Amino acid sequence: MLRILLSLVLLGAVGAIGFTVATAEFATGDTVTVGTADGAIPISPPATAPADVRSAVFPGVVTISISRGFLCLDHSHGTGFIMDDSGRIGTAKHVVASFGSICGWSVVLNDGRAVSGKVLWEHPSLDVAEIKIDDIQGARVLQKGSSSAVSVGDSVYTVSYPGGTSNPAVLSVGTLTGRGPCNEVQDGLLFDADVLPGYSGGPLLNASGQVIGVVTGSLSAFKKGEGSCAVPVEYLAY
């Protein structure tokens, strides 16, 4: 039996907005059909239950904590994911773009430890970047998937810590709704899981918990239900 849990997540952090976030629990062999503006889309049964996805990927998702403003009292957050054992982290370019003009930034791991990092690379035109930390003890490398192996109607997930790792991690469940423009990418991954401020740079995952894209935001300035997009993972040197 498929059980769908809808919960309202109201964030009190600076610049955060409340959205409805859907999570789901699947039993083996379940199927479900969801309605969209274009009609019903059958969701392929996930290869891995979301509970397993959570336990597998949460240790590989990090928060990028940024301080800025008067007396460095304004805080914002982005998301990233660990790409290899050397500590390379994939994220969105706009998350790191202002590092040179802020008070400071750090990478907060799943266990709450804040570590320093450095920017390795920013794509010259696309909204993806890589940073690096030296200490990933207790963290986990996320497995790379193939963005071309997912089809419209397949289940996809995003993971983040809206407002930072002091808040519970949120697994947002949706489906791939198509391919199309996503910022400067013409073959972006379009999906219907809502994204919250702070999700930028986080992984878009397939049903097996593999990274298939880098979440770059909502298609309509974080308006719920308008859809979200991700840059295909192949644009990173993963």
Residue frames as a rotation matrix with the C-alpha (Angstrom) as fourth column:
MET 1
0.576 0.817 0.000 0.00
0.817 -0.576 0.000 0.00
0.000 0.000 -1.000 0.00
LEU 2
-0.424 -0.669 0.610 1.15
0.649 -0.695 -0.310 3.47
0.632 0.264 0.729 -0.80
ARG 3
0.445 0.512 -0.735 0.83
0.869 -0.445 0.216 6.07
-0.216 -0.735 -0.643 1.90
ILE 4
-0.144 -0.430 0.891 1.22
0.590 -0.760 -0.272 9.72
0.795 0.487 0.363 1.06
LEU 5
0.201 0.125 -0.972 1.96
0.923 -0.356 0.146 12.19
-0.328 -0.926 -0.187 3.84
LEU 6
0.111 -0.111 0.988 1.51
0.523 -0.839 -0.154 15.88
0.845 0.533 -0.035 3.18
SER 7
0.223 -0.102 -0.970 2.97
0.943 -0.230 0.241 18.23
-0.248 -0.968 0.045 5.73
LEU 8
0.828 0.033 0.560 3.21
0.211 -0.943 -0.256 21.99
0.519 0.330 -0.788 5.94
VAL 9
0.043 -0.883 -0.467 6.69
0.999 0.042 0.012 23.21
0.009 -0.467 0.884 6.70
LEU 10
0.893 0.254 0.373 6.68
0.251 -0.966 0.057 26.78
0.375 0.043 -0.926 7.99
LEU 11
0.009 -0.984 -0.176 10.14
0.940 0.068 -0.335 28.28
0.342 -0.163 0.926 8.18
GLY 12
0.868 0.304 -0.394 10.91
0.457 -0.799 0.391 31.22
-0.196 -0.519 -0.832 10.41
ALA 13
-0.110 -0.989 -0.101 14.41
0.777 -0.149 0.612 31.87
-0.620 -0.012 0.785 9.09
VAL 14
-0.118 -0.016 -0.993 15.23
-0.270 -0.962 0.048 35.08
-0.956 0.274 0.109 7.27
GLY 15
-0.460 -0.043 -0.887 13.82
-0.866 -0.199 0.459 35.02
-0.197 0.979 0.054 3.75
ALA 16
-0.992 0.078 0.095 12.14
0.093 0.983 0.159 31.63
-0.081 0.167 -0.983 4.21
ILE 17
-0.361 0.918 -0.166 8.60
-0.918 -0.318 0.239 30.92
0.167 0.239 0.957 3.08
GLY 18
-0.343 0.308 0.887 6.20
-0.408 0.802 -0.436 28.13
-0.846 -0.511 -0.150 4.01
PHE 19
-0.355 0.241 -0.903 5.36
-0.886 0.223 0.407 25.48
0.299 0.945 0.135 1.44
THR 20
0.689 0.531 0.493 3.61
-0.612 0.791 0.004 22.15
-0.388 -0.304 0.870 1.29
VAL 21
-0.396 -0.859 -0.326 6.14
-0.917 0.390 0.087 19.34
0.053 0.333 -0.941 1.07
ALA 22
0.708 0.685 -0.172 5.05
-0.688 0.724 0.055 15.87
0.162 0.080 0.984 0.04
THR 23
-0.560 -0.806 0.192 6.71
-0.820 0.572 0.011 12.74
-0.119 -0.151 -0.981 1.33
ALA 24
0.478 0.746 -0.464 5.72
-0.812 0.577 0.092 9.18
0.336 0.333 0.881 0.58
GLU 25
-0.371 -0.519 0.770 6.23
-0.671 0.723 0.164 5.63
-0.641 -0.456 -0.617 1.77
PHE 26
0.174 0.367 -0.914 6.14
-0.932 0.362 -0.032 2.91
0.319 0.857 0.404 -0.84
ALA 27
0.217 -0.112 0.970 5.72
-0.378 0.906 0.190 -0.81
-0.900 -0.407 0.155 -0.43
THR 28
-0.774 -0.622 0.119 7.18
-0.161 0.375 0.913 -3.12
-0.612 0.688 -0.390 -3.06
GLY 29
-0.728 0.428 0.535 5.15
0.684 0.513 0.520 -3.18
-0.052 0.744 -0.666 -6.24
ASP 30
0.048 0.785 -0.618 3.03
0.539 -0.542 -0.645 -0.11
-0.841 -0.302 -0.449 -5.49
THR 31
-0.647 -0.166 0.744 1.91
0.712 -0.481 0.512 2.15
0.273 0.861 0.429 -8.30
VAL 32
-0.050 0.629 -0.776 0.20
0.605 -0.599 -0.525 5.51
-0.795 -0.495 -0.351 -8.11
THR 33
-0.198 0.057 0.979 -1.20
0.890 -0.407 0.204 8.04
0.410 0.912 0.029 -10.55
VAL 34
-0.349 0.034 -0.937 -1.02
0.589 -0.769 -0.247 11.75
-0.729 -0.638 0.249 -9.84
GLY 35
0.604 0.644 0.469 -2.90
0.785 -0.379 -0.490 14.57
-0.138 0.664 -0.735 -11.54
THR 36
-0.555 -0.733 -0.393 -1.11
0.567 -0.679 0.466 17.42
-0.609 0.036 0.792 -13.26
ALA 37
-0.148 0.474 -0.868 -2.15
-0.426 -0.823 -0.376 20.32
-0.893 0.314 0.324 -15.42
ASP 38
-0.467 -0.113 -0.877 -1.62
-0.883 0.123 0.454 18.08
0.057 0.986 -0.157 -18.43
GLY 39
0.480 0.700 -0.529 -3.58
-0.606 0.700 0.378 15.16
0.635 0.139 0.760 -17.03
ALA 40
0.867 -0.073 0.494 -2.74
-0.375 0.559 0.740 12.02
-0.330 -0.826 0.457 -15.07
ILE 41
0.144 -0.887 -0.439 0.83
-0.788 0.166 -0.593 10.76
0.599 0.431 -0.675 -14.97
PRO 42
0.947 0.130 -0.294 1.54
0.042 0.857 0.514 7.22
0.319 -0.499 0.806 -13.76
ILE 43
0.360 -0.850 0.384 4.53
-0.933 -0.328 0.149 7.08
0.000 -0.412 -0.911 -11.41
SER 44
0.195 -0.394 -0.898 6.91
-0.261 0.862 -0.435 4.18
0.945 0.319 0.065 -11.91
PRO 45
0.964 0.135 -0.230 7.33
0.165 0.374 0.913 2.08
0.210 -0.917 0.338 -8.74
PRO 46
0.518 -0.822 0.238 10.50
-0.839 -0.542 -0.046 3.29
0.167 -0.176 -0.970 -6.99
ALA 47
0.256 -0.536 -0.804 13.40
-0.034 0.827 -0.562 0.87
0.966 0.171 0.193 -6.88
THR 48
-0.687 -0.502 -0.526 14.15
0.546 0.121 -0.829 2.05
0.480 -0.856 0.191 -3.34
ALA 49
0.405 0.868 -0.289 11.63
0.848 -0.237 0.475 3.14
0.343 -0.437 -0.831 -0.70
PRO 50
0.444 -0.209 0.871 12.00
-0.074 -0.978 -0.197 6.76
0.893 0.023 -0.450 0.42
ALA 51
0.949 -0.133 0.286 12.87
-0.286 0.022 0.958 5.58
-0.133 -0.991 -0.017 3.95
ASP 52
0.526 -0.793 0.309 15.89
0.725 0.607 0.324 3.84
-0.444 0.054 0.894 2.47
VAL 53
0.316 -0.375 0.871 16.68
0.641 -0.593 -0.488 6.85
0.700 0.712 0.053 0.32
ARG 54
0.829 0.042 0.557 16.69
-0.307 -0.799 0.517 9.04
0.467 -0.600 -0.650 3.42
SER 55
0.827 -0.511 0.233 19.09
-0.047 0.349 0.936 6.83
-0.560 -0.785 0.265 5.34
ALA 56
0.384 -0.699 0.603 21.34
0.888 0.458 -0.036 6.44
-0.251 0.549 0.797 2.30
VAL 57
0.114 -0.329 0.938 21.58
0.740 -0.602 -0.301 10.04
0.663 0.728 0.174 1.17
PHE 58
0.947 0.304 0.107 21.14
0.169 -0.750 0.640 12.26
0.275 -0.588 -0.761 4.23
PRO 59
0.556 -0.787 -0.266 24.80
0.407 -0.021 0.913 11.75
-0.725 -0.616 0.309 5.32
GLY 60
-0.307 -0.707 0.637 25.91
0.911 -0.025 0.411 12.93
-0.274 0.707 0.652 1.88
VAL 61
0.320 0.493 0.809 23.90
0.646 -0.738 0.194 16.18
0.693 0.461 -0.555 1.84
VAL 62
-0.477 -0.588 -0.654 25.45
0.873 -0.403 -0.274 19.30
-0.102 -0.702 0.705 3.38
THR 63
0.779 0.619 -0.102 24.35
0.614 -0.786 -0.076 22.83
-0.127 -0.003 -0.992 4.22
ILE 64
-0.354 -0.819 0.452 26.38
0.805 -0.513 -0.297 25.78
0.475 0.259 0.841 3.00
SER 65
0.505 0.530 -0.681 25.98
0.842 -0.475 0.255 28.39
-0.188 -0.702 -0.687 5.72
ILE 66
-0.271 -0.527 0.805 26.61
0.727 -0.661 -0.188 32.02
0.631 0.534 0.562 4.75
SER 67
0.202 0.264 -0.943 26.90
0.842 -0.539 0.030 35.08
-0.500 -0.800 -0.331 7.02
ARG 68
-0.471 -0.303 0.828 26.56
0.731 -0.659 0.175 38.62
0.493 0.688 0.532 5.72
GLY 69
0.434 0.763 0.480 25.17
0.440 -0.644 0.626 42.07
0.786 -0.060 -0.615 6.49
PHE 70
0.255 -0.266 0.930 25.58
-0.609 -0.791 -0.059 44.39
0.751 -0.551 -0.363 9.45
LEU 71
-0.068 -0.435 0.898 27.76
-0.976 0.217 0.032 42.73
-0.209 -0.874 -0.439 12.11
CYS 72
-0.757 -0.257 -0.601 27.43
-0.496 0.825 0.271 39.54
0.426 0.503 -0.752 10.04
LEU 73
-0.688 0.538 0.487 24.06
-0.390 0.292 -0.874 38.88
-0.612 -0.791 0.009 11.67
ASP 74
0.367 0.806 -0.464 22.19
-0.871 0.123 -0.475 37.96
-0.326 0.579 0.747 8.48
HIS 75
-0.573 -0.538 0.618 22.35
-0.366 0.843 0.395 34.29
-0.733 0.001 -0.680 7.62
SER 76
0.426 0.665 -0.613 21.37
-0.896 0.214 -0.389 32.36
-0.128 0.715 0.687 4.53
HIS 77
-0.149 -0.405 0.902 21.79
-0.332 0.880 0.340 28.77
-0.931 -0.249 -0.266 3.47
GLY 78
0.167 0.162 -0.973 22.34
-0.962 0.241 -0.125 26.73
0.214 0.957 0.196 0.37
THR 79
0.699 0.116 0.706 22.73
-0.332 0.927 0.177 23.00
-0.633 -0.358 0.686 -0.12
GLY 80
-0.004 -0.702 -0.712 25.39
-0.983 0.133 -0.126 20.74
0.183 0.700 -0.690 -1.60
PHE 81
0.932 0.271 0.241 26.21
-0.310 0.940 0.141 17.05
-0.189 -0.206 0.960 -1.90
ILE 82
0.103 -0.962 0.251 29.43
-0.600 0.141 0.787 15.10
-0.793 -0.232 -0.563 -1.51
MET 83
0.705 0.165 -0.690 30.79
-0.709 0.205 -0.675 13.82
0.030 0.965 0.261 -4.82
ASP 84
0.456 -0.594 -0.663 33.90
0.035 0.756 -0.654 11.87
0.889 0.275 0.366 -3.83
ASP 85
0.645 -0.227 -0.729 36.17
0.741 0.420 0.525 10.82
0.187 -0.879 0.439 -0.97
SER 86
-0.457 -0.871 0.180 38.44
0.801 -0.491 -0.343 13.83
0.388 -0.012 0.922 -1.47
GLY 87
-0.370 0.389 -0.844 35.68
0.650 -0.541 -0.534 16.13
-0.664 -0.746 -0.052 -0.21
ARG 88
-0.994 0.084 0.074 34.47
0.004 -0.635 0.773 17.62
0.112 0.768 0.630 -3.51
ILE 89
-0.403 0.896 -0.185 30.95
0.481 0.035 -0.876 18.99
-0.779 -0.442 -0.445 -3.20
GLY 90
-0.693 0.285 0.663 28.53
0.608 -0.264 0.749 19.84
0.388 0.921 0.010 -5.97
THR 91
-0.258 0.637 -0.726 26.25
0.596 -0.486 -0.639 22.85
-0.760 -0.598 -0.254 -5.56
ALA 92
0.638 0.524 0.565 24.64
0.770 -0.423 -0.478 25.75
-0.012 0.740 -0.673 -7.44
LYS 93
-0.311 -0.816 0.486 26.81
0.811 -0.495 -0.312 28.54
0.495 0.297 0.816 -8.78
HIS 94
0.094 0.383 0.919 24.56
-0.050 -0.920 0.389 31.25
0.994 -0.082 -0.067 -7.35
VAL 95
0.905 0.161 -0.394 25.11
0.353 0.230 0.907 29.82
0.236 -0.960 0.151 -3.86
VAL 96
0.269 -0.906 -0.327 28.86
0.863 0.076 0.500 30.50
-0.428 -0.417 0.802 -4.03
ALA 97
0.253 -0.181 0.950 28.79
0.796 -0.520 -0.310 33.54
0.550 0.835 0.012 -6.34
SER 98
0.650 0.083 0.755 28.86
-0.162 -0.956 0.245 36.10
0.742 -0.282 -0.608 -3.50
PHE 99
0.686 -0.391 -0.614 31.45
0.713 0.528 0.461 34.40
0.144 -0.754 0.641 -1.28
GLY 100
-0.281 -0.926 0.254 33.99
0.841 -0.365 -0.399 37.13
0.462 0.102 0.881 -1.98
SER 101
-0.525 0.133 0.841 31.77
-0.139 -0.988 0.070 39.87
0.840 -0.080 0.537 -0.53
ILE 102
0.622 0.779 -0.081 30.40
-0.094 0.177 0.980 38.23
0.778 -0.602 0.183 2.61
CYS 103
0.472 -0.404 0.783 31.55
-0.880 -0.271 0.390 37.83
0.055 -0.874 -0.484 6.19
GLY 104
-0.659 -0.702 0.271 32.23
-0.712 0.698 0.076 34.14
-0.242 -0.143 -0.960 5.89
TRP 105
0.427 0.782 -0.454 30.87
-0.847 0.522 0.102 30.75
0.317 0.341 0.885 4.94
SER 106
-0.608 -0.567 0.556 31.19
-0.712 0.699 -0.067 27.17
-0.351 -0.436 -0.829 6.08
VAL 107
-0.250 0.485 -0.838 29.99
-0.497 0.679 0.541 23.71
0.831 0.552 0.071 5.16
VAL 108
-0.264 0.269 0.926 27.82
-0.926 0.197 -0.321 22.04
-0.269 -0.943 0.197 7.79
LEU 109
-0.820 -0.132 -0.557 27.81
-0.338 0.897 0.286 18.26
0.462 0.423 -0.780 7.66
ASN 110
0.021 0.905 -0.425 24.95
-0.088 0.425 0.901 15.94
0.996 0.019 0.088 8.51
ASP 111
0.051 -0.057 -0.997 26.28
0.878 0.478 0.018 15.49
0.475 -0.877 0.074 12.06
GLY 112
0.889 0.422 -0.178 26.25
0.457 -0.787 0.415 19.25
0.035 -0.451 -0.892 12.68
ARG 113
0.087 -0.933 -0.348 29.98
0.663 -0.206 0.720 19.90
-0.744 -0.293 0.600 12.35
ALA 114
0.972 0.139 -0.188 30.91
-0.022 -0.747 -0.664 23.11
-0.232 0.650 -0.723 10.52
VAL 115
0.134 -0.956 0.262 34.08
0.691 0.280 0.666 22.90
-0.710 0.092 0.698 8.43
SER 116
0.130 -0.180 -0.975 35.83
-0.450 -0.887 0.104 25.40
-0.884 0.425 -0.197 6.20
GLY 117
0.361 0.015 0.933 36.06
0.684 0.675 -0.276 24.95
-0.634 0.738 0.233 2.46
LYS 118
-0.494 -0.513 -0.702 37.24
-0.188 -0.725 0.662 26.50
-0.849 0.459 0.262 -0.76
VAL 119
0.653 0.698 -0.296 35.71
-0.395 -0.019 -0.918 27.07
-0.646 0.716 0.263 -4.18
LEU 120
-0.181 -0.709 0.682 37.18
0.319 0.614 0.722 24.71
-0.930 0.348 0.115 -6.76
TRP 121
-0.929 -0.082 0.361 35.26
0.364 -0.026 0.931 25.59
-0.067 0.996 0.054 -9.90
GLU 122
-0.123 0.919 -0.374 32.33
-0.066 -0.384 -0.921 27.56
-0.990 -0.088 0.107 -11.25
HIS 123
-0.070 0.161 0.984 30.77
0.927 0.376 0.004 26.84
-0.370 0.912 -0.175 -14.61
PRO 124
-0.908 -0.410 -0.089 31.28
0.354 -0.861 0.364 29.86
-0.226 0.299 0.927 -16.87
SER 125
-0.772 0.635 0.027 27.62
-0.451 -0.577 0.680 30.02
0.448 0.513 0.732 -17.93
LEU 126
0.014 0.811 -0.585 25.56
0.083 0.582 0.809 27.42
0.996 -0.060 -0.059 -16.05
ASP 127
0.299 0.225 0.927 24.31
-0.807 -0.459 0.372 27.46
0.509 -0.860 0.044 -12.46
VAL 128
0.930 -0.112 -0.350 26.61
0.257 0.879 0.401 24.73
0.263 -0.463 0.847 -11.13
ALA 129
0.295 -0.867 0.402 29.82
-0.759 -0.468 -0.452 24.88
0.580 -0.172 -0.796 -9.11
GLU 130
0.529 -0.220 -0.819 32.10
0.464 0.884 0.063 22.75
0.710 -0.413 0.570 -6.99
ILE 131
0.438 -0.458 0.773 33.59
-0.806 -0.582 0.111 23.44
0.399 -0.672 -0.624 -3.57
LYS 132
0.154 -0.476 -0.866 35.90
0.149 0.877 -0.456 21.30
0.977 -0.059 0.206 -1.47
ILE 133
0.660 -0.047 0.750 36.33
-0.738 -0.230 0.635 20.44
0.143 -0.972 -0.186 2.18
ASP 134
-0.308 -0.897 -0.317 39.14
-0.729 0.437 -0.527 18.41
0.611 0.069 -0.789 3.74
ASP 135
-0.934 -0.023 0.357 37.18
-0.300 0.594 -0.746 16.59
-0.195 -0.804 -0.562 6.44
ILE 136
-0.166 0.916 -0.365 34.26
-0.790 0.098 0.605 14.36
0.590 0.389 0.707 5.42
GLN 137
-0.958 -0.218 -0.187 34.53
-0.061 0.790 -0.609 11.97
0.280 -0.572 -0.771 8.35
GLY 138
-0.659 0.749 0.066 31.14
0.212 0.269 -0.939 10.45
-0.722 -0.605 -0.336 9.05
ALA 139
0.012 0.646 -0.763 29.72
-0.741 -0.507 -0.441 11.72
-0.671 0.571 0.473 5.76
ARG 140
0.025 0.095 0.995 28.87
0.399 0.912 -0.097 9.68
-0.917 0.400 -0.015 2.68
VAL 141
-0.843 -0.301 -0.445 29.63
-0.312 -0.400 0.862 10.03
-0.438 0.865 0.243 -1.01
LEU 142
0.232 0.971 0.053 26.46
-0.364 0.138 -0.921 10.10
-0.902 0.195 0.386 -3.09
GLN 143
-0.377 -0.337 0.862 26.38
0.531 0.684 0.500 7.85
-0.759 0.647 -0.079 -6.12
LYS 144
-0.598 0.112 -0.794 26.12
-0.593 -0.728 0.344 9.46
-0.540 0.676 0.501 -9.54
GLY 145
0.063 0.673 0.736 23.20
0.396 0.660 -0.638 8.42
-0.916 0.332 -0.225 -11.72
SER 146
-0.856 -0.268 0.442 22.31
0.499 -0.205 0.842 9.23
-0.135 0.941 0.309 -15.32
SER 147
-0.505 0.693 -0.514 19.92
-0.324 -0.705 -0.631 12.04
-0.800 -0.152 0.581 -16.12
SER 148
-0.493 0.291 -0.820 19.16
-0.854 0.017 0.520 10.42
0.165 0.956 0.241 -19.47
ALA 149
-0.886 0.106 -0.451 17.98
0.109 0.994 0.020 7.22
0.450 -0.031 -0.892 -17.77
VAL 150
-0.645 0.719 -0.259 14.93
0.320 -0.054 -0.946 8.85
-0.694 -0.693 -0.195 -16.15
SER 151
-0.722 0.496 0.482 11.65
0.525 -0.061 0.849 9.32
0.451 0.866 -0.216 -17.98
VAL 152
-0.595 0.615 0.518 8.63
-0.625 -0.759 0.182 11.55
0.505 -0.215 0.836 -17.54
GLY 153
0.523 0.846 -0.106 6.54
-0.508 0.409 0.758 10.14
0.684 -0.343 0.644 -14.70
ASP 154
0.041 -0.584 -0.811 9.49
0.539 0.697 -0.474 8.61
0.842 -0.417 0.343 -12.83
SER 155
0.899 0.248 -0.359 9.79
0.427 -0.330 0.842 9.41
0.091 -0.911 -0.403 -9.14
VAL 156
-0.086 -0.927 0.366 12.43
0.397 -0.369 -0.840 11.96
0.914 0.073 0.400 -8.13
TYR 157
0.661 0.228 -0.715 13.47
0.747 -0.111 0.655 13.31
0.070 -0.967 -0.244 -4.75
THR 158
0.111 -0.679 0.726 15.18
-0.053 -0.734 -0.677 16.37
0.992 0.037 -0.118 -3.36
VAL 159
0.447 -0.071 -0.892 16.85
0.858 0.318 0.404 16.59
0.255 -0.945 0.203 0.04
SER 160
-0.197 -0.549 0.812 17.78
0.120 -0.836 -0.536 19.65
0.973 -0.008 0.230 2.03
TYR 161
-0.291 0.083 -0.953 17.95
0.956 -0.009 -0.292 21.21
-0.033 -0.996 -0.077 5.48
PRO 162
0.195 0.386 0.902 15.82
0.491 -0.834 0.251 24.35
0.849 0.394 -0.352 5.03
GLY 163
0.821 0.080 0.565 17.22
-0.347 -0.717 0.605 26.94
0.454 -0.692 -0.561 7.41
GLY 164
-0.137 -0.967 0.216 20.34
-0.878 0.018 -0.479 24.88
0.459 -0.255 -0.851 8.14
THR 165
-0.359 -0.102 -0.928 21.16
-0.007 0.994 -0.107 21.56
0.933 -0.032 -0.358 9.78
SER 166
-0.960 0.128 0.249 19.70
-0.263 -0.109 -0.959 22.74
-0.095 -0.986 0.138 13.09
ASN 167
0.027 0.997 -0.071 16.36
-0.922 -0.002 -0.387 21.92
-0.386 0.076 0.919 11.42
PRO 168
0.111 0.062 0.992 15.27
0.014 0.998 -0.064 18.41
-0.994 0.021 0.110 10.38
ALA 169
-0.905 -0.400 -0.144 16.21
-0.174 0.040 0.984 17.27
-0.388 0.916 -0.106 6.91
VAL 170
0.145 0.980 -0.137 13.33
-0.491 -0.049 -0.870 17.36
-0.859 0.193 0.474 4.45
LEU 171
-0.828 -0.256 0.499 12.79
0.261 0.613 0.746 14.81
-0.497 0.748 -0.440 1.70
SER 172
-0.094 0.787 -0.610 10.57
-0.628 -0.522 -0.577 16.27
-0.773 0.329 0.543 -1.00
VAL 173
-0.530 -0.003 0.848 8.97
0.381 0.893 0.241 13.77
-0.758 0.450 -0.472 -3.36
GLY 174
0.151 0.607 -0.780 7.80
-0.619 -0.557 -0.553 14.46
-0.771 0.566 0.292 -6.89
THR 175
0.456 0.007 0.890 7.91
0.572 0.764 -0.299 13.23
-0.682 0.646 0.345 -10.46
LEU 176
-0.740 -0.657 -0.146 9.90
0.223 -0.444 0.868 14.17
-0.635 0.610 0.475 -13.52
THR 177
0.285 0.946 -0.158 7.53
0.218 -0.224 -0.950 16.22
-0.933 0.236 -0.270 -15.67
GLY 178
0.944 0.061 0.325 9.74
0.328 -0.064 -0.942 16.90
-0.037 0.996 -0.080 -18.68
ARG 179
-0.161 -0.987 -0.027 12.87
0.898 -0.157 0.412 18.42
-0.411 0.042 0.911 -20.16
GLY 180
0.632 0.394 0.667 13.25
0.664 -0.719 -0.204 22.07
0.399 0.572 -0.717 -20.96
PRO 181
0.017 -0.664 0.747 14.94
0.048 -0.746 -0.664 25.39
0.999 0.047 0.019 -20.18
CYS 182
0.768 0.062 -0.637 16.39
0.633 0.078 0.770 25.67
0.098 -0.995 0.021 -16.67
ASN 183
0.406 -0.602 -0.687 18.27
0.006 -0.751 0.661 28.93
-0.914 -0.272 -0.302 -16.27
GLU 184
0.045 -0.453 -0.891 20.83
-0.899 -0.407 0.161 28.72
-0.435 0.793 -0.425 -19.12
VAL 185
-0.841 -0.331 0.428 20.42
-0.186 0.919 0.346 24.97
-0.508 0.212 -0.835 -19.67
GLN 186
-0.366 0.719 -0.590 18.10
-0.917 -0.171 0.359 23.94
0.157 0.673 0.723 -22.49
ASP 187
-0.099 0.295 -0.950 17.91
-0.173 0.935 0.309 20.28
0.980 0.195 -0.041 -21.45
GLY 188
-0.678 -0.167 0.716 17.12
-0.692 -0.185 -0.698 20.89
0.249 -0.968 0.010 -17.78
LEU 189
-0.730 0.440 -0.523 15.25
0.497 0.867 0.037 18.38
0.470 -0.233 -0.851 -15.64
LEU 190
-0.499 0.662 0.559 11.77
-0.647 -0.714 0.268 19.68
0.577 -0.228 0.784 -14.82
PHE 191
-0.648 0.258 -0.716 9.99
0.513 0.843 -0.161 18.22
0.562 -0.472 -0.679 -11.80
ASP 192
0.072 0.855 0.513 6.99
-0.018 -0.514 0.858 18.94
0.997 -0.071 -0.022 -9.61
ALA 193
0.199 -0.078 -0.977 8.43
0.953 0.246 0.175 18.55
0.227 -0.966 0.123 -6.10
ASP 194
0.921 0.168 0.352 8.27
0.102 -0.975 0.198 21.92
0.376 -0.146 -0.915 -4.36
VAL 195
-0.090 -0.971 -0.222 11.60
0.818 0.055 -0.573 23.50
0.569 -0.233 0.789 -3.50
LEU 196
0.836 0.319 -0.445 12.16
0.541 -0.608 0.581 25.83
-0.085 -0.727 -0.681 -0.58
PRO 197
0.649 -0.680 0.341 14.65
-0.498 -0.718 -0.486 28.68
0.576 0.146 -0.805 -0.24
GLY 198
0.159 -0.662 0.733 17.81
-0.877 0.247 0.413 26.89
-0.454 -0.708 -0.541 0.84
TYR 199
0.675 0.141 0.724 17.30
0.091 0.958 -0.271 23.91
-0.732 0.249 0.634 -1.49
SER 200
0.886 -0.296 -0.357 19.48
-0.445 -0.330 -0.833 25.48
0.128 0.897 -0.424 -4.19
GLY 201
-0.079 -0.988 -0.130 22.52
-0.945 0.116 -0.307 23.35
0.318 0.098 -0.943 -4.95
GLY 202
-0.111 0.102 0.988 21.03
-0.657 0.738 -0.151 20.20
-0.745 -0.667 -0.015 -3.48
PRO 203
-0.946 -0.320 0.057 20.79
-0.186 0.677 0.713 16.90
-0.266 0.663 -0.699 -5.34
LEU 204
0.214 0.933 -0.288 17.93
-0.971 0.172 -0.165 15.79
-0.104 0.315 0.943 -7.52
LEU 205
-0.664 -0.477 0.575 17.77
-0.539 0.839 0.074 12.03
-0.518 -0.260 -0.815 -6.95
ASN 206
-0.360 0.551 -0.753 16.30
-0.608 0.474 0.637 9.17
0.708 0.687 0.165 -8.91
ALA 207
0.634 0.768 0.090 14.27
-0.583 0.398 0.708 6.41
0.508 -0.501 0.700 -7.26
SER 208
0.603 -0.497 -0.624 17.47
0.555 0.823 -0.119 4.58
0.572 -0.274 0.773 -6.30
GLY 209
0.843 -0.237 -0.484 18.92
0.309 -0.523 0.794 7.60
-0.441 -0.819 -0.367 -4.50
GLN 210
-0.149 -0.907 0.394 21.47
0.941 -0.007 0.339 8.41
-0.305 0.422 0.854 -7.22
VAL 211
-0.098 0.035 -0.995 22.22
0.058 -0.997 -0.040 12.02
-0.994 -0.062 0.095 -8.14
ILE 212
0.003 0.144 0.990 20.80
0.969 0.245 -0.038 12.97
-0.248 0.959 -0.139 -11.54
GLY 213
0.211 0.085 0.974 20.82
0.565 -0.823 -0.051 16.76
0.798 0.561 -0.222 -11.24
VAL 214
-0.779 -0.432 -0.455 21.65
0.627 -0.515 -0.584 19.89
0.018 -0.740 0.672 -9.26
VAL 215
0.283 0.955 -0.093 18.58
0.959 -0.284 0.000 21.74
-0.026 -0.089 -0.996 -8.01
THR 216
-0.755 -0.582 0.303 18.77
0.610 -0.792 0.000 25.38
0.240 0.185 0.953 -9.05
GLY 217
-0.882 0.434 -0.186 15.35
-0.223 -0.730 -0.646 26.62
-0.416 -0.528 0.741 -8.00
SER 218
-0.063 0.964 0.258 11.72
0.461 0.258 -0.849 27.04
-0.885 0.065 -0.461 -8.86
LEU 219
-0.459 -0.032 0.888 10.52
0.884 -0.115 0.452 27.92
0.088 0.993 0.081 -12.33
SER 220
0.196 0.620 0.759 8.43
0.407 -0.756 0.512 30.77
0.892 0.209 -0.401 -10.87
ALA 221
-0.378 -0.465 0.801 10.43
-0.410 -0.691 -0.595 32.32
0.830 -0.553 0.071 -8.04
PHE 222
-0.985 -0.118 -0.123 9.54
0.035 0.567 -0.823 29.64
0.167 -0.815 -0.555 -5.50
LYS 223
-0.265 0.957 0.119 5.79
-0.964 -0.266 -0.013 29.76
0.019 -0.118 0.993 -6.11
LYS 224
-0.550 0.067 0.832 4.33
-0.309 0.910 -0.277 26.51
-0.776 -0.409 -0.480 -4.88
GLY 225
0.250 0.717 0.650 3.02
0.264 0.596 -0.758 24.23
-0.932 0.361 -0.041 -7.57
GLU 226
0.721 0.019 -0.693 4.69
-0.564 -0.566 -0.602 26.03
-0.403 0.824 -0.398 -10.47
GLY 227
0.924 -0.383 0.002 7.40
0.329 0.792 -0.514 23.39
0.195 0.476 0.858 -10.83
SER 228
0.587 -0.807 -0.063 11.12
-0.392 -0.352 0.850 23.27
-0.708 -0.475 -0.523 -10.25
CYS 229
0.907 -0.315 -0.280 14.20
-0.180 0.311 -0.933 22.51
0.381 0.897 0.226 -12.30
ALA 230
0.576 -0.781 0.240 17.65
-0.065 0.249 0.966 21.01
-0.815 -0.572 0.093 -12.02
VAL 231
0.303 -0.612 -0.731 20.79
-0.953 -0.199 -0.229 21.10
-0.006 0.766 -0.643 -14.15
PRO 232
0.905 0.041 -0.423 21.70
-0.120 0.979 -0.162 17.58
0.408 0.198 0.891 -15.33
VAL 233
0.794 -0.589 0.148 24.48
-0.067 0.156 0.985 16.04
-0.604 -0.793 0.085 -13.25
GLU 234
0.515 -0.612 0.600 26.58
0.844 0.485 -0.230 15.47
-0.151 0.625 0.766 -16.35
TYR 235
0.681 -0.256 0.686 27.53
0.124 -0.883 -0.453 19.16
0.721 0.393 -0.570 -16.32
LEU 236
0.699 -0.509 0.502 29.60
-0.672 -0.228 0.704 18.47
-0.244 -0.830 -0.501 -13.18
ALA 237
-0.063 -0.789 -0.611 32.96
-0.682 0.481 -0.551 16.70
0.729 0.382 -0.568 -13.29
TYR 238
0.500 0.409 0.763 31.45
-0.853 0.386 0.352 13.97
-0.150 -0.827 0.541 -11.11
